[in-house]
């Protein structure tokens, strides 16, 4: 192992003759009986360190600085090195000094040791999410939600633009946790208001149905039954691990304590993720929930996508309402594709409606297929197109007379 070097720049206010040269600063350190300094050697608790010290005044300031450099020869000296550095910091603070770290090979040592473990658990989480999505939702996640014309157009586009990029492998560490731990609703809250408004007696309400309005995370919905670990606690620990990961990723100084905390968190979380992976074959995602799961993973990755998909749900909702008003009750076979086709066949919707929604549907399908990387500017542009589409047709649907076909303007 190469030598371990630590360099500090210590700032002190000038107070007469106090610590006004390197010898007096060395004597400050030697007030701790475990430290002795002889020329370029510092001895601490029977361990020898190479030592260098330089001082000068800060120009035009009533301040003095000391640049000190300590060098250990081997890995086994790290525990004593850390104890020595702690004493140096304590002595400096007692002298009302300020320490700035210029170089810290011990921190680099711990960062280097911690990074492979961070990388391993991060990829383990990606393995969990990828396996869950593919085995429960399938490779063509959204094929059942789009009109036939849209799917045909998308197939042509995919042949031209297939980057084979799995976005789960480009997703930020903390966003991976959002997919598992961030609560979301599957029921439109307006439906709850309708139920309460129309209810004349408490017995008319279904408790299980009401609970569906409570936001729940994917962990609570699909994994909690098989992995005995609370959503909030797991999320808290993953978030803390993310903070520690950022220290390493941004080349900040990682302390011995932070290294131990990192390894402890990884050792605690890793078995839980393995348990979750092992439980995937037992998990059944109901058909009516699959679309929401897809959108949840996308919105966890990107806020712009979240805005687009939120507006898409509004479009889906008003198509559903139009279908109920004009044709009849919904059932499991009534996906958006079937509803639009039926409404066109009944002359409730014109072909213009389908033509206008087609490019938006193509983009929506591309967005929720995580193997495609979508440019943020395209998301913003398509969100604007979707908003315009919604405003145009929602207004027409709302104010047209009953049974009057929609005519695109």
N, C-alpha and C positions, 0 to 999 in steps of 0.2 A: 504493500500500500504506500502511496506517495506521502510526503510530509504533510502534517496538518498545520495550516497557518491561520491565525486570527489577527486582524488588525483593527485597532480602535483609534478614533480621533476624539480626544477628550478636551472639552472646553471648560476653562475656569475663569472666573472674574479675578482680576488682579487685586490682591489684598496685601499691600505692603510687601514683605519678604516671604509670605506664605506661598509655598510651591512655585518659587520663581526660577527654578532650574530643574534639570533632570534628576540630580542627586536628591533634592528635597522631595520630588515626586516619588522616587524610589523608596525614600524613608517613610512616606505616607503609606505605601503598600506594605512595608515591613513592620508597620505597627501591628499587623497580624503576625503572630509568632510562628505561623506555619510557613511564612514566606521569607526568603533571604535572597539577595541579589548580589552577584559578584561579576562585575564587568558585563559581558554579554551573555551571562547565564542567570536564570531565575530558578531557584530550587523551591519546590512546594511539596510538602508531605512526602519527602524522600524521592521525588521525581524531578528530573532535570528538563528544563525548557530553554531553548535559545531565546534570547531577549534583546530587543532593540528599542531605544527611546530617543525621541527628538522633541525639542520644544522651541517655540518662538511666540512673539506677540502678534496679535491681529492688528493690522494697520488701522490707525485712527479709531481704535476701539479699546476700551479698558478691559481687555480680555487676553488670555494666554491659551495656547493650545499645545497639547502633547500628542504626538503620534507614537503609539506603541505597537510593537509587533512581537507576537509570541509564536513559537514553532515547536510542535511536538513531533516525535520521530516515528510513532507507531500507533496503530489502532487501539491497542490495549491501554493507552494513556488517556483515552477520551473521558472516562469517569472523573479522573483527577483534574483534567483540563477544564471540564465543565465547572467543577467546584472552585478552581482557581479563578475562572472568569467571573463567577458569581461574587467572589470576594473583592475582585477588582472593581466591579460595579458598585458594590456596597461602600467601599472606601471612597470611591469617586462621589457618590451621592452624599456621603457625610461631609465632604468638602464642598457641597453645593455645586458640583460639577455636572456636566452633561456629556453623555457618551453617544457617539455615532459609530455605527459599525461600517467599516470600510471593506472588510473581507472576513468571511467566516467559513472555513473549510469544514468545520463540524456540522454547521447547518447544511452545507452542500452534501456532506456525507449522509446525513439523515434523509435529505430530500431524494438523493440517489437511491437509497434503500427503500424509501416509501413509494416512489413513483411506480415501479413494476406492480406493486400490490394494488395501488389505486387503479392502474390500467386494467388489471385483471378483474377487479370487481365491477368496473365500469362496463367492460365487455360482457361480463356475466349478466348484468342487468339488460344489456342489449339482446343477449341470447334469450333471456326470459321474454322480453317484449316481442321479438321477432317470432319466436316459436308460438307464443300465444296468438298473435295476429294471423299467422299463416295457418295454424291448425284449427282455429275457431272461426276465422272470417274467410280464409282462402286467399289464393294468389290474386284472383280478380275480385277485389273487395267490393266494388260498387256496380258490378255488371247488372244486378237485378234492380237497380234503382233508376236506371236511365231509359229513355225512349230508344226503340230499335234504331231509329235514324241517327241518334247521337252516338250509339255504340259503333255503328258502321263507320261513321266519320272518324271516330277515335282510332279505330284499327288502322286506318290509312295514315293518320298522323303518327301513331306509335312506330310505324315502320320507318318513318323519316326521322323521328326524334326519340331514340331509346338510349339513354345514357347508362342504363343498368345501375343507377346509383340508388343504394338503399339508404334513405335519409335517416333511419334509425342509427346508422353508423356515423352520421355527421351531426347528430343531435347533441346539444350541450348536456353535460352531466346532470345539471339540476332539472332540465326539461324532461329527462327520462323519468324522474320521480314524479313530475306533474302528471304524466299519463297514468301512473299507478295510484297516486295518492290524492290528487285534486278532486274534490267532490263536484258532481254535476247532476243536473235534473234530466230525467227522461220524459217527464210529463210537463206539458205547458201549464204554467201557473194560472193562466186565465181559465183553464178548465176547472180548477179548484174553486175559483170565484163563482163560476156558473153553478157548480154543484151546491155550494153553500147558499147561493141566492135562491135556488129552486127548492132547497130542502125545507120541508115543513116540520120534520121530526128527526131527532138524532138517529133513530133506528133506520132511516133511509140511507145513511152513510155507511160505506164499507171501510173498515179500519185499514185493511191491507191496501186498498186502493189509495187511501189518503197518505199512507206511508210512502207511496211511490213519488209523491211530490217533494219528499225530503231529499236534498242533494246527497249523493253517496259516491264514493270513489270506486274505481275499478277494483281496487284491493278489497274493499268491503263487499262488492257485488260478487266477485268471482274467486278470490283467493282466501279470504278470511276463514272460510269453512275448513280449509285444508292446512292452513298455516296459523298457528296460535300466536299471533303477534298483532297488537293493535295498530291501526292505520296511523293515528296521530304520532305514536311513539316511533314507529318505523320511519315516518316522514321526517320527524325531528332529527333522528340519528343520521339519515341520509343527507339532510341539509347541513348538519354539522360537518359531516365528511366532505361535503362540497366546499365549505369554507376552508378546510385544511388543504383540500386539493388545490384551491386557488392560490394558497401560499406557495405551494410547490410549482404550479404552472406559471406563476408570474415572477418566479425567481426571487421571491421574498425569503427572509431568513426563517427557517423552520427550527424551532427549539427541540431539545430532547423530549420535553414534556409533550409537545405537539406531535412529535413522531410516535411516541407511545400511545397517545390518544388516537391517532390515525390507525395504528395497527389494531388497537382494541376494538374500534368501531368496525373495521373490516372483518375481524374475527367474529364479531357478533352478528353482522349483517349477512355474511357469506352463507352460513347454513340456512338462513331464512330464504334467501334467493334460490338456493338449491331445492329447498322444500317446495317453493312455488313452481319451479320448473318441473319437478316430479309430479306435481298435482295437475298439470295442464291437461293431461289425457282424461282426467275425471271431470273437467269443467265443461259445462254446456252453456253456450251463449244463445239465448232464445233468438229466433229469427227477427223478431220485432226490435231487438236491442242492438243488432249488429251494426246498423247504420250509425247509431249514436256512438258506438265504440270506435268506429273508423274516424268519425269527425272529432272525437275526443283526443285521439292520438295526434291528429293534425293540428288542432288548436293548441295542444300542449307545446308543440314545436314552434309555432309562429303566431304572433298577435295579429298580423295582417290577414292571415288565413282564417283566424278566429272571426274577424269581422265579416269576411266573405261568407263563411259557413253559417254564421248567425242570420244573415240576410237570406241565405238559401233556405234555411228552415222556415222563415216567414213565407217565402214563395211556396214552399211545400205545403205549409199550413193553409194558405188561402186556396190552393188547388184542392186540397182535401175538403175544405168547407164548401167549395163550389160543387164538388162531386156529390157531397151529402145533400146539398140543397136541390140539385138538378136530377140526380139519379137514385140515390138511396144510401143506406148505411155502409160503412166501410167494413171489410174483413181482411184477413191476413193476405189475401191475394191482391189487395188493392195497393200496389206500389205506385210511385209517381208515373211510371211509364204507362201502366194499364189505365190509370185515371185519365191522363191526357188523351190517350187513344179513344177511350170511351166518350169523353166530352167532345172530341172532334167528330166522332161518329154520330153523336146526338145533335150535332150542329150547335152545341153550346159554345164551343171554341172554334175559331177559324184556323186555317192552316198557317196564317201569319203568326199566331201565337206560338206554334211549334217551331216555326222558322226562327223566331226571335230567341226562344229559349235554347235552341240547339247549341250555339257556340258557348253559351254559359254552362250548359250541361257538360259539354266536352271538357271545358276547363275544370269544372267541379270534379269530374272523374279523374282527370290528371292530378289534381291536387290531393285527392285522397288515396291515390296509388303511391305509396311512399318510395317506390323505386324510381320515381321521377323527381328531379330537383327543379322547383318552380322559382323563377326569378321574382323578386319582391315587387318590381315595377309592374310585372304582369298581374300579380295579385291585386295591386292597387287599381290598375286599369279595369280588370274584370269585376272588381267590387263596385266600381262606379257604373259599369254597364248593368250589373245586376240591380243596383239601386234604381236606375232609370227604368229598367224593365218592370220592377215591382211597382213603382209610382204610376207608370202608364197603365198597366193592366189591373192593378188593384182599384184604381179610381174608376175604370170602366166597369169592373165587376160590381163595385159597390153601388154605383148610381144607375146602372141600367135597369130597365123594367124586367120583371120576372119573365123567364123563358125567351128573352130576346138574345139572339146570338151576339157574341162579342165580335166587333169589327175593328180590326187594327187600323190605326190612323197613320 
